[in-house]
Amino acid sequence: MITIKSEREIELMREAGKMVSMTHQYLKNFIKPGITTKELDRLAEEYIRKMGGVPTCKGYEGFPATLCTSVNDTVVHGIPDNYKLKDGDIINVDCTTIVHKHFADASRMFCIGHWL
């Protein structure tokens, strides 16, 4: 069944999506060789909560983190840990938020260090 959204619901969805986008932009400043995926996760949770959002993944069916961080050949839904990013790695950062009961979800790929 398709549910038609009101203008207010669409605006709340837009707000949640903007929060995900802003979180990716914020994390971009920290995604460098030497940072752990667990540290990125902590930074993301703090940032999302500071903006008034809720990290959707954390606690969902026991998932322990705010982000899914998939490094190199990890296909999807990597769990943040003590892995330190290295020059030449790639990382997909999947972020999901709830704002006023409205969800947004997006992932973004980042290249670590120097790439030709």
Buried (B, 14 or more C-beta within 10 A) or exposed (E): EEEEEEEEBEEBBEBBBBBBBBBBEBBEEEBEEEBBBBBBBBBBBEBBEEBEBBBBBBEEEEBEBBBBBBBBEBEEEBBBEEBEBEEEBBBBBBBBBBBBEBBBBBBBEBEBEEEE
